[in-house]
Amino acid sequence: MVQVTFLGTGAAFTIKHRTNIALLVREGDTRLLIECGPTILYQLERVGATADQVHHLFISHRHGDHILGLPMFLLMRARLIRGRRQPTSPLTILGNQDVVQVGKDLNYLVFPDLAERLTHLSWVVLPDDQRSSVDLEPGIKLSTLPVPHSPGVTVLAVRLDFQSSGRSLVYSGDTTFDTGLVDFAANCDLLVHEANFSESLQPNVDAESYGHSTAGQAGRIAARANCRSLALVHLDPGYSGQEDTVRADATRQFSGEVLVPDDGTTVCLE
């Protein structure tokens, strides 16, 4: 069984019940963290997880709400594993070249001595100009697809396919409406798609000019891709209390299950 916990479901500016977007994906003993924003340690603690339990960390792009928590995450991990006698699970950090370089620079800038205290850590650079795949572990494939967001910043959407259960998860990252996601997300069990804007609440918004999508556009992607379920995330904080309206935008386009999860929500892919 694959469990997806929405550690955070919000955009760059957080509110009490909707912090920066982050997902914790679990299958058996394997834990994959997607995104590592400024509130990551609080988010993990809130669901009873710790930094040393994470085996793989995927970061979609370099923007602060997705990567600024990395130095503190690695510092906490180093603290938790220090002095341990039993073997420590290695951590693999995956992202494009930009993410890897910014991640290393951040750690050096704020904790210049941190590298000496880190163990069992590796960085994996993923292509930012084409679709690609790597095997995270036997039976778990991670695929990426470049998607449009803002000038000079490459974002990678990610797909996870779990061989043992046959389940699949796709996370769009921050993106404008991109039909390339239709093939990438084809027949997945859960599409987690950003919905920074709502056509109903802001009828005249030009989401593309902000590098983001609307809930209705997310619904269109899910429908064309024949996804089983759709989760809307990266919601503008101004939509607090109006989630039903955001959901309705998507349900007009997609007949499957549409979720607007709160922070801490766990979905099981069975």
ChimeraX commands (.cxc) that place a marker at each C-alpha (Angstrom):
marker #1 position 0.00,0.00,0.00 radius 0.5
marker #1 position 1.19,3.49,-0.89 radius 0.5
marker #1 position 0.47,6.29,1.59 radius 0.5
marker #1 position 0.64,9.94,0.56 radius 0.5
marker #1 position 0.67,12.45,3.41 radius 0.5
marker #1 position 0.15,16.10,2.52 radius 0.5
marker #1 position 2.62,17.73,4.89 radius 0.5
marker #1 position 1.79,21.11,3.39 radius 0.5
marker #1 position -0.74,22.22,0.79 radius 0.5
marker #1 position -0.17,25.96,0.46 radius 0.5
marker #1 position 1.75,28.37,-1.71 radius 0.5
marker #1 position 4.72,30.63,-0.92 radius 0.5
marker #1 position 2.96,32.50,1.88 radius 0.5
marker #1 position 1.62,30.20,4.55 radius 0.5
marker #1 position -1.37,30.45,6.85 radius 0.5
marker #1 position -2.08,28.48,10.02 radius 0.5
marker #1 position -3.65,25.43,8.38 radius 0.5
marker #1 position -1.93,25.57,4.98 radius 0.5
marker #1 position 1.88,25.62,4.95 radius 0.5
marker #1 position 4.32,25.29,2.04 radius 0.5
marker #1 position 3.61,22.41,-0.33 radius 0.5
marker #1 position 5.32,19.15,0.68 radius 0.5
marker #1 position 4.43,15.47,0.40 radius 0.5
marker #1 position 5.64,12.42,2.31 radius 0.5
marker #1 position 5.20,9.22,0.29 radius 0.5
marker #1 position 5.50,5.84,2.00 radius 0.5
marker #1 position 5.51,2.29,0.72 radius 0.5
marker #1 position 6.62,-0.35,3.21 radius 0.5
marker #1 position 9.78,0.91,4.88 radius 0.5
marker #1 position 10.60,3.37,2.10 radius 0.5
marker #1 position 9.94,7.08,2.64 radius 0.5
marker #1 position 10.22,9.72,-0.07 radius 0.5
marker #1 position 9.92,13.42,0.70 radius 0.5
marker #1 position 8.79,15.76,-2.09 radius 0.5
marker #1 position 9.79,19.42,-1.55 radius 0.5
marker #1 position 11.65,20.91,1.40 radius 0.5
marker #1 position 10.32,24.38,2.17 radius 0.5
marker #1 position 10.97,26.57,5.21 radius 0.5
marker #1 position 8.39,24.80,7.41 radius 0.5
marker #1 position 9.58,21.24,6.71 radius 0.5
marker #1 position 10.69,20.30,10.24 radius 0.5
marker #1 position 7.40,21.48,11.72 radius 0.5
marker #1 position 5.51,19.62,9.00 radius 0.5
marker #1 position 7.32,16.35,9.68 radius 0.5
marker #1 position 6.94,16.63,13.44 radius 0.5
marker #1 position 3.24,17.29,13.08 radius 0.5
marker #1 position 2.69,13.87,11.47 radius 0.5
marker #1 position 5.13,11.99,13.72 radius 0.5
marker #1 position 7.95,11.70,11.18 radius 0.5
marker #1 position 11.61,12.71,11.47 radius 0.5
marker #1 position 14.31,13.78,9.03 radius 0.5
marker #1 position 16.40,10.65,9.59 radius 0.5
marker #1 position 13.53,8.43,8.42 radius 0.5
marker #1 position 13.56,9.88,4.91 radius 0.5
marker #1 position 15.41,7.83,2.29 radius 0.5
marker #1 position 14.88,10.01,-0.78 radius 0.5
marker #1 position 14.24,13.74,-1.19 radius 0.5
marker #1 position 12.99,15.20,-4.47 radius 0.5
marker #1 position 12.93,18.98,-4.96 radius 0.5
marker #1 position 11.10,20.26,-8.04 radius 0.5
marker #1 position 12.85,23.64,-8.38 radius 0.5
marker #1 position 14.92,26.30,-6.64 radius 0.5
marker #1 position 12.22,28.68,-5.39 radius 0.5
marker #1 position 12.36,29.38,-1.67 radius 0.5
marker #1 position 9.07,27.77,-0.69 radius 0.5
marker #1 position 10.38,24.50,-2.11 radius 0.5
marker #1 position 14.03,24.43,-1.00 radius 0.5
marker #1 position 14.77,26.84,1.87 radius 0.5
marker #1 position 14.17,24.21,4.53 radius 0.5
marker #1 position 16.99,22.02,3.24 radius 0.5
marker #1 position 19.81,23.25,5.54 radius 0.5
marker #1 position 17.71,22.77,8.66 radius 0.5
marker #1 position 16.44,19.41,7.44 radius 0.5
marker #1 position 20.01,18.17,6.92 radius 0.5
marker #1 position 21.18,19.66,10.22 radius 0.5
marker #1 position 18.39,17.87,12.10 radius 0.5
marker #1 position 19.15,14.65,10.25 radius 0.5
marker #1 position 22.83,14.90,11.23 radius 0.5
marker #1 position 21.84,15.49,14.85 radius 0.5
marker #1 position 19.49,12.51,14.94 radius 0.5
marker #1 position 21.98,10.05,13.48 radius 0.5
marker #1 position 25.02,11.29,15.41 radius 0.5
marker #1 position 26.41,8.64,17.70 radius 0.5
marker #1 position 24.11,5.93,16.44 radius 0.5
marker #1 position 25.56,2.45,16.52 radius 0.5
marker #1 position 23.10,0.85,14.12 radius 0.5
marker #1 position 23.46,1.41,10.35 radius 0.5
marker #1 position 21.90,4.63,9.06 radius 0.5
marker #1 position 19.76,4.61,5.93 radius 0.5
marker #1 position 21.39,6.71,3.20 radius 0.5
marker #1 position 19.69,9.85,1.91 radius 0.5
marker #1 position 19.49,10.60,-1.81 radius 0.5
marker #1 position 18.60,14.14,-2.89 radius 0.5
marker #1 position 17.25,14.40,-6.43 radius 0.5
marker #1 position 16.70,17.49,-8.57 radius 0.5
marker #1 position 17.94,19.24,-11.68 radius 0.5
marker #1 position 21.39,20.82,-11.82 radius 0.5
marker #1 position 20.00,24.13,-10.59 radius 0.5
marker #1 position 18.42,22.53,-7.52 radius 0.5
marker #1 position 21.54,20.55,-6.66 radius 0.5
marker #1 position 23.81,23.59,-6.95 radius 0.5
marker #1 position 21.49,25.85,-4.97 radius 0.5
marker #1 position 21.06,23.15,-2.33 radius 0.5
marker #1 position 24.80,22.81,-1.87 radius 0.5
marker #1 position 25.30,26.59,-1.85 radius 0.5
marker #1 position 22.57,27.08,0.76 radius 0.5
marker #1 position 24.16,24.57,3.08 radius 0.5
marker #1 position 27.58,26.14,2.71 radius 0.5
marker #1 position 26.26,29.68,3.26 radius 0.5
marker #1 position 24.34,28.98,6.45 radius 0.5
marker #1 position 26.30,26.02,7.90 radius 0.5
marker #1 position 29.81,26.03,6.40 radius 0.5
marker #1 position 30.85,23.18,8.69 radius 0.5
marker #1 position 27.73,21.06,8.08 radius 0.5
marker #1 position 29.29,18.98,5.32 radius 0.5
marker #1 position 31.71,17.47,7.83 radius 0.5
marker #1 position 28.81,16.22,9.94 radius 0.5
marker #1 position 26.73,14.70,7.13 radius 0.5
marker #1 position 26.97,11.01,6.38 radius 0.5
marker #1 position 25.37,8.72,3.84 radius 0.5
marker #1 position 24.25,11.55,1.56 radius 0.5
marker #1 position 24.30,11.59,-2.24 radius 0.5
marker #1 position 23.07,14.06,-4.86 radius 0.5
marker #1 position 21.47,12.91,-8.11 radius 0.5
marker #1 position 21.21,15.38,-11.00 radius 0.5
marker #1 position 18.18,14.88,-13.22 radius 0.5
marker #1 position 17.91,16.27,-16.77 radius 0.5
marker #1 position 16.03,19.55,-17.03 radius 0.5
marker #1 position 15.50,19.48,-20.80 radius 0.5
marker #1 position 13.83,16.13,-21.35 radius 0.5
marker #1 position 11.74,13.43,-19.73 radius 0.5
marker #1 position 13.82,10.98,-17.71 radius 0.5
marker #1 position 13.52,8.02,-15.32 radius 0.5
marker #1 position 15.59,6.49,-12.54 radius 0.5
marker #1 position 15.04,3.51,-10.27 radius 0.5
marker #1 position 14.90,4.77,-6.70 radius 0.5
marker #1 position 14.86,1.25,-5.35 radius 0.5
marker #1 position 13.93,-2.12,-6.84 radius 0.5
marker #1 position 10.29,-1.79,-7.84 radius 0.5
marker #1 position 10.05,2.01,-7.49 radius 0.5
marker #1 position 10.59,4.15,-10.58 radius 0.5
marker #1 position 10.84,7.95,-10.46 radius 0.5
marker #1 position 10.20,9.81,-13.71 radius 0.5
marker #1 position 10.47,13.55,-14.34 radius 0.5
marker #1 position 9.18,15.98,-16.93 radius 0.5
marker #1 position 10.19,19.65,-17.37 radius 0.5
marker #1 position 7.16,21.94,-17.04 radius 0.5
marker #1 position 6.82,25.74,-17.57 radius 0.5
marker #1 position 6.76,28.06,-14.58 radius 0.5
marker #1 position 8.76,31.28,-14.48 radius 0.5
marker #1 position 11.61,32.67,-16.64 radius 0.5
marker #1 position 15.00,31.23,-15.79 radius 0.5
marker #1 position 13.66,28.59,-13.40 radius 0.5
marker #1 position 13.20,25.03,-14.59 radius 0.5
marker #1 position 10.61,22.93,-12.76 radius 0.5
marker #1 position 10.41,19.16,-12.88 radius 0.5
marker #1 position 7.11,17.38,-12.45 radius 0.5
marker #1 position 7.55,13.93,-10.93 radius 0.5
marker #1 position 5.84,10.56,-11.36 radius 0.5
marker #1 position 6.28,7.59,-9.02 radius 0.5
marker #1 position 5.38,4.08,-10.20 radius 0.5
marker #1 position 5.29,1.29,-7.62 radius 0.5
marker #1 position 5.72,-2.12,-9.20 radius 0.5
marker #1 position 4.60,-4.23,-6.23 radius 0.5
marker #1 position 1.20,-2.56,-5.92 radius 0.5
marker #1 position 0.80,-1.25,-9.45 radius 0.5
marker #1 position -0.02,2.20,-8.06 radius 0.5
marker #1 position 1.19,5.53,-9.40 radius 0.5
marker #1 position 1.41,9.13,-8.20 radius 0.5
marker #1 position 2.09,12.29,-10.20 radius 0.5
marker #1 position 2.98,15.69,-8.74 radius 0.5
marker #1 position 2.90,18.63,-11.14 radius 0.5
marker #1 position 5.19,21.01,-9.28 radius 0.5
marker #1 position 4.59,24.70,-9.94 radius 0.5
marker #1 position 3.42,24.99,-13.53 radius 0.5
marker #1 position 1.23,26.80,-15.98 radius 0.5
marker #1 position -1.37,24.80,-17.91 radius 0.5
marker #1 position 0.77,22.24,-19.75 radius 0.5
marker #1 position -0.71,19.56,-22.00 radius 0.5
marker #1 position 2.56,17.65,-21.75 radius 0.5
marker #1 position 1.33,16.52,-18.34 radius 0.5
marker #1 position -1.52,14.60,-19.99 radius 0.5
marker #1 position 0.74,11.86,-21.31 radius 0.5
marker #1 position 3.01,12.05,-18.27 radius 0.5
marker #1 position 0.11,11.52,-15.85 radius 0.5
marker #1 position -1.75,9.01,-18.00 radius 0.5
marker #1 position -3.87,6.58,-15.95 radius 0.5
marker #1 position -2.24,7.50,-12.65 radius 0.5
marker #1 position -4.02,6.77,-9.38 radius 0.5
marker #1 position -3.50,10.25,-7.95 radius 0.5
marker #1 position -2.56,13.49,-9.68 radius 0.5
marker #1 position -1.41,16.17,-7.24 radius 0.5
marker #1 position -1.69,19.37,-9.25 radius 0.5
marker #1 position -1.13,22.94,-8.26 radius 0.5
marker #1 position -4.23,25.17,-8.25 radius 0.5
marker #1 position -2.88,28.53,-7.26 radius 0.5
marker #1 position -5.88,30.30,-8.78 radius 0.5
marker #1 position -9.65,29.84,-9.12 radius 0.5
marker #1 position -11.60,30.98,-12.18 radius 0.5
marker #1 position -14.72,31.39,-10.05 radius 0.5
marker #1 position -13.08,33.50,-7.35 radius 0.5
marker #1 position -10.89,35.50,-9.75 radius 0.5
marker #1 position -12.61,35.34,-13.16 radius 0.5
marker #1 position -10.16,37.66,-14.90 radius 0.5
marker #1 position -6.92,36.22,-13.54 radius 0.5
marker #1 position -4.19,35.44,-16.05 radius 0.5
marker #1 position -2.69,32.44,-14.27 radius 0.5
marker #1 position -0.04,31.91,-16.92 radius 0.5
marker #1 position 1.44,35.35,-16.36 radius 0.5
marker #1 position 2.13,34.31,-12.77 radius 0.5
marker #1 position 3.58,30.95,-13.81 radius 0.5
marker #1 position 0.72,29.01,-12.25 radius 0.5
marker #1 position -2.47,27.09,-13.04 radius 0.5
marker #1 position -6.12,27.33,-12.09 radius 0.5
marker #1 position -8.20,24.61,-10.46 radius 0.5
marker #1 position -10.20,24.25,-13.67 radius 0.5
marker #1 position -7.02,23.73,-15.68 radius 0.5
marker #1 position -5.91,21.05,-13.20 radius 0.5
marker #1 position -9.28,19.37,-13.73 radius 0.5
marker #1 position -8.79,19.39,-17.49 radius 0.5
marker #1 position -5.38,17.75,-17.18 radius 0.5
marker #1 position -6.80,15.05,-14.87 radius 0.5
marker #1 position -9.69,14.35,-17.24 radius 0.5
marker #1 position -7.53,14.10,-20.35 radius 0.5
marker #1 position -5.00,11.92,-18.53 radius 0.5
marker #1 position -7.72,9.57,-17.24 radius 0.5
marker #1 position -6.50,9.89,-13.66 radius 0.5
marker #1 position -8.42,8.16,-10.89 radius 0.5
marker #1 position -8.19,11.03,-8.38 radius 0.5
marker #1 position -7.07,14.65,-8.33 radius 0.5
marker #1 position -5.69,16.60,-5.36 radius 0.5
marker #1 position -5.52,20.39,-5.60 radius 0.5
marker #1 position -2.58,21.99,-3.78 radius 0.5
marker #1 position -0.52,25.20,-3.68 radius 0.5
marker #1 position -3.68,27.19,-2.98 radius 0.5
marker #1 position -3.52,30.95,-2.63 radius 0.5
marker #1 position -3.93,31.86,1.08 radius 0.5
marker #1 position -6.75,34.21,0.14 radius 0.5
marker #1 position -8.92,31.21,-0.72 radius 0.5
marker #1 position -9.08,30.03,2.88 radius 0.5
marker #1 position -12.66,29.04,3.68 radius 0.5
marker #1 position -13.57,28.91,-0.02 radius 0.5
marker #1 position -12.14,25.49,-0.81 radius 0.5
marker #1 position -15.52,24.16,-1.98 radius 0.5
marker #1 position -15.54,26.77,-4.72 radius 0.5
marker #1 position -12.02,25.80,-5.77 radius 0.5
marker #1 position -13.05,22.14,-5.84 radius 0.5
marker #1 position -16.12,22.94,-7.91 radius 0.5
marker #1 position -13.94,24.57,-10.58 radius 0.5
marker #1 position -12.14,21.25,-11.01 radius 0.5
marker #1 position -15.22,19.00,-10.81 radius 0.5
marker #1 position -16.76,20.86,-13.75 radius 0.5
marker #1 position -13.86,19.52,-15.82 radius 0.5
marker #1 position -13.10,16.16,-14.15 radius 0.5
marker #1 position -15.64,13.52,-13.14 radius 0.5
marker #1 position -13.31,11.58,-10.83 radius 0.5
marker #1 position -12.63,12.20,-7.16 radius 0.5
marker #1 position -11.38,15.72,-6.42 radius 0.5
marker #1 position -9.70,16.48,-3.10 radius 0.5
marker #1 position -8.65,19.77,-1.57 radius 0.5
marker #1 position -6.56,18.28,1.24 radius 0.5
marker #1 position -5.66,20.09,4.42 radius 0.5
marker #1 position -2.17,19.87,5.89 radius 0.5
marker #1 position -1.76,16.48,7.56 radius 0.5
marker #1 position -4.22,14.63,5.33 radius 0.5
marker #1 position -3.15,11.10,4.33 radius 0.5
marker #1 position -4.44,9.36,1.21 radius 0.5
marker #1 position -3.93,5.62,0.66 radius 0.5
marker #1 position -3.48,4.31,-2.88 radius 0.5
marker #1 position -4.94,0.80,-2.76 radius 0.5
marker link #1:1,2 radius 0.2
marker link #1:2,3 radius 0.2
marker link #1:3,4 radius 0.2
marker link #1:4,5 radius 0.2
marker link #1:5,6 radius 0.2
marker link #1:6,7 radius 0.2
marker link #1:7,8 radius 0.2
marker link #1:8,9 radius 0.2
marker link #1:9,10 radius 0.2
marker link #1:10,11 radius 0.2
marker link #1:11,12 radius 0.2
marker link #1:12,13 radius 0.2
marker link #1:13,14 radius 0.2
marker link #1:14,15 radius 0.2
marker link #1:15,16 radius 0.2
marker link #1:16,17 radius 0.2
marker link #1:17,18 radius 0.2
marker link #1:18,19 radius 0.2
marker link #1:19,20 radius 0.2
marker link #1:20,21 radius 0.2
marker link #1:21,22 radius 0.2
marker link #1:22,23 radius 0.2
marker link #1:23,24 radius 0.2
marker link #1:24,25 radius 0.2
marker link #1:25,26 radius 0.2
marker link #1:26,27 radius 0.2
marker link #1:27,28 radius 0.2
marker link #1:28,29 radius 0.2
marker link #1:29,30 radius 0.2
marker link #1:30,31 radius 0.2
marker link #1:31,32 radius 0.2
marker link #1:32,33 radius 0.2
marker link #1:33,34 radius 0.2
marker link #1:34,35 radius 0.2
marker link #1:35,36 radius 0.2
marker link #1:36,37 radius 0.2
marker link #1:37,38 radius 0.2
marker link #1:38,39 radius 0.2
marker link #1:39,40 radius 0.2
marker link #1:40,41 radius 0.2
marker link #1:41,42 radius 0.2
marker link #1:42,43 radius 0.2
marker link #1:43,44 radius 0.2
marker link #1:44,45 radius 0.2
marker link #1:45,46 radius 0.2
marker link #1:46,47 radius 0.2
marker link #1:47,48 radius 0.2
marker link #1:48,49 radius 0.2
marker link #1:49,50 radius 0.2
marker link #1:50,51 radius 0.2
marker link #1:51,52 radius 0.2
marker link #1:52,53 radius 0.2
marker link #1:53,54 radius 0.2
marker link #1:54,55 radius 0.2
marker link #1:55,56 radius 0.2
marker link #1:56,57 radius 0.2
marker link #1:57,58 radius 0.2
marker link #1:58,59 radius 0.2
marker link #1:59,60 radius 0.2
marker link #1:60,61 radius 0.2
marker link #1:61,62 radius 0.2
marker link #1:62,63 radius 0.2
marker link #1:63,64 radius 0.2
marker link #1:64,65 radius 0.2
marker link #1:65,66 radius 0.2
marker link #1:66,67 radius 0.2
marker link #1:67,68 radius 0.2
marker link #1:68,69 radius 0.2
marker link #1:69,70 radius 0.2
marker link #1:70,71 radius 0.2
marker link #1:71,72 radius 0.2
marker link #1:72,73 radius 0.2
marker link #1:73,74 radius 0.2
marker link #1:74,75 radius 0.2
marker link #1:75,76 radius 0.2
marker link #1:76,77 radius 0.2
marker link #1:77,78 radius 0.2
marker link #1:78,79 radius 0.2
marker link #1:79,80 radius 0.2
marker link #1:80,81 radius 0.2
marker link #1:81,82 radius 0.2
marker link #1:82,83 radius 0.2
marker link #1:83,84 radius 0.2
marker link #1:84,85 radius 0.2
marker link #1:85,86 radius 0.2
marker link #1:86,87 radius 0.2
marker link #1:87,88 radius 0.2
marker link #1:88,89 radius 0.2
marker link #1:89,90 radius 0.2
marker link #1:90,91 radius 0.2
marker link #1:91,92 radius 0.2
marker link #1:92,93 radius 0.2
marker link #1:93,94 radius 0.2
marker link #1:94,95 radius 0.2
marker link #1:95,96 radius 0.2
marker link #1:96,97 radius 0.2
marker link #1:97,98 radius 0.2
marker link #1:98,99 radius 0.2
marker link #1:99,100 radius 0.2
marker link #1:100,101 radius 0.2
marker link #1:101,102 radius 0.2
marker link #1:102,103 radius 0.2
marker link #1:103,104 radius 0.2
marker link #1:104,105 radius 0.2
marker link #1:105,106 radius 0.2
marker link #1:106,107 radius 0.2
marker link #1:107,108 radius 0.2
marker link #1:108,109 radius 0.2
marker link #1:109,110 radius 0.2
marker link #1:110,111 radius 0.2
marker link #1:111,112 radius 0.2
marker link #1:112,113 radius 0.2
marker link #1:113,114 radius 0.2
marker link #1:114,115 radius 0.2
marker link #1:115,116 radius 0.2
marker link #1:116,117 radius 0.2
marker link #1:117,118 radius 0.2
marker link #1:118,119 radius 0.2
marker link #1:119,120 radius 0.2
marker link #1:120,121 radius 0.2
marker link #1:121,122 radius 0.2
marker link #1:122,123 radius 0.2
marker link #1:123,124 radius 0.2
marker link #1:124,125 radius 0.2
marker link #1:125,126 radius 0.2
marker link #1:126,127 radius 0.2
marker link #1:127,128 radius 0.2
marker link #1:128,129 radius 0.2
marker link #1:129,130 radius 0.2
marker link #1:130,131 radius 0.2
marker link #1:131,132 radius 0.2
marker link #1:132,133 radius 0.2
marker link #1:133,134 radius 0.2
marker link #1:134,135 radius 0.2
marker link #1:135,136 radius 0.2
marker link #1:136,137 radius 0.2
marker link #1:137,138 radius 0.2
marker link #1:138,139 radius 0.2
marker link #1:139,140 radius 0.2
marker link #1:140,141 radius 0.2
marker link #1:141,142 radius 0.2
marker link #1:142,143 radius 0.2
marker link #1:143,144 radius 0.2
marker link #1:144,145 radius 0.2
marker link #1:145,146 radius 0.2
marker link #1:146,147 radius 0.2
marker link #1:147,148 radius 0.2
marker link #1:148,149 radius 0.2
marker link #1:149,150 radius 0.2
marker link #1:150,151 radius 0.2
marker link #1:151,152 radius 0.2
marker link #1:152,153 radius 0.2
marker link #1:153,154 radius 0.2
marker link #1:154,155 radius 0.2
marker link #1:155,156 radius 0.2
marker link #1:156,157 radius 0.2
marker link #1:157,158 radius 0.2
marker link #1:158,159 radius 0.2
marker link #1:159,160 radius 0.2
marker link #1:160,161 radius 0.2
marker link #1:161,162 radius 0.2
marker link #1:162,163 radius 0.2
marker link #1:163,164 radius 0.2
marker link #1:164,165 radius 0.2
marker link #1:165,166 radius 0.2
marker link #1:166,167 radius 0.2
marker link #1:167,168 radius 0.2
marker link #1:168,169 radius 0.2
marker link #1:169,170 radius 0.2
marker link #1:170,171 radius 0.2
marker link #1:171,172 radius 0.2
marker link #1:172,173 radius 0.2
marker link #1:173,174 radius 0.2
marker link #1:174,175 radius 0.2
marker link #1:175,176 radius 0.2
marker link #1:176,177 radius 0.2
marker link #1:177,178 radius 0.2
marker link #1:178,179 radius 0.2
marker link #1:179,180 radius 0.2
marker link #1:180,181 radius 0.2
marker link #1:181,182 radius 0.2
marker link #1:182,183 radius 0.2
marker link #1:183,184 radius 0.2
marker link #1:184,185 radius 0.2
marker link #1:185,186 radius 0.2
marker link #1:186,187 radius 0.2
marker link #1:187,188 radius 0.2
marker link #1:188,189 radius 0.2
marker link #1:189,190 radius 0.2
marker link #1:190,191 radius 0.2
marker link #1:191,192 radius 0.2
marker link #1:192,193 radius 0.2
marker link #1:193,194 radius 0.2
marker link #1:194,195 radius 0.2
marker link #1:195,196 radius 0.2
marker link #1:196,197 radius 0.2
marker link #1:197,198 radius 0.2
marker link #1:198,199 radius 0.2
marker link #1:199,200 radius 0.2
marker link #1:200,201 radius 0.2
marker link #1:201,202 radius 0.2
marker link #1:202,203 radius 0.2
marker link #1:203,204 radius 0.2
marker link #1:204,205 radius 0.2
marker link #1:205,206 radius 0.2
marker link #1:206,207 radius 0.2
marker link #1:207,208 radius 0.2
marker link #1:208,209 radius 0.2
marker link #1:209,210 radius 0.2
marker link #1:210,211 radius 0.2
marker link #1:211,212 radius 0.2
marker link #1:212,213 radius 0.2
marker link #1:213,214 radius 0.2
marker link #1:214,215 radius 0.2
marker link #1:215,216 radius 0.2
marker link #1:216,217 radius 0.2
marker link #1:217,218 radius 0.2
marker link #1:218,219 radius 0.2
marker link #1:219,220 radius 0.2
marker link #1:220,221 radius 0.2
marker link #1:221,222 radius 0.2
marker link #1:222,223 radius 0.2
marker link #1:223,224 radius 0.2
marker link #1:224,225 radius 0.2
marker link #1:225,226 radius 0.2
marker link #1:226,227 radius 0.2
marker link #1:227,228 radius 0.2
marker link #1:228,229 radius 0.2
marker link #1:229,230 radius 0.2
marker link #1:230,231 radius 0.2
marker link #1:231,232 radius 0.2
marker link #1:232,233 radius 0.2
marker link #1:233,234 radius 0.2
marker link #1:234,235 radius 0.2
marker link #1:235,236 radius 0.2
marker link #1:236,237 radius 0.2
marker link #1:237,238 radius 0.2
marker link #1:238,239 radius 0.2
marker link #1:239,240 radius 0.2
marker link #1:240,241 radius 0.2
marker link #1:241,242 radius 0.2
marker link #1:242,243 radius 0.2
marker link #1:243,244 radius 0.2
marker link #1:244,245 radius 0.2
marker link #1:245,246 radius 0.2
marker link #1:246,247 radius 0.2
marker link #1:247,248 radius 0.2
marker link #1:248,249 radius 0.2
marker link #1:249,250 radius 0.2
marker link #1:250,251 radius 0.2
marker link #1:251,252 radius 0.2
marker link #1:252,253 radius 0.2
marker link #1:253,254 radius 0.2
marker link #1:254,255 radius 0.2
marker link #1:255,256 radius 0.2
marker link #1:256,257 radius 0.2
marker link #1:257,258 radius 0.2
marker link #1:258,259 radius 0.2
marker link #1:259,260 radius 0.2
marker link #1:260,261 radius 0.2
marker link #1:261,262 radius 0.2
marker link #1:262,263 radius 0.2
marker link #1:263,264 radius 0.2
marker link #1:264,265 radius 0.2
marker link #1:265,266 radius 0.2
marker link #1:266,267 radius 0.2
marker link #1:267,268 radius 0.2
marker link #1:268,269 radius 0.2
marker link #1:269,270 radius 0.2
view
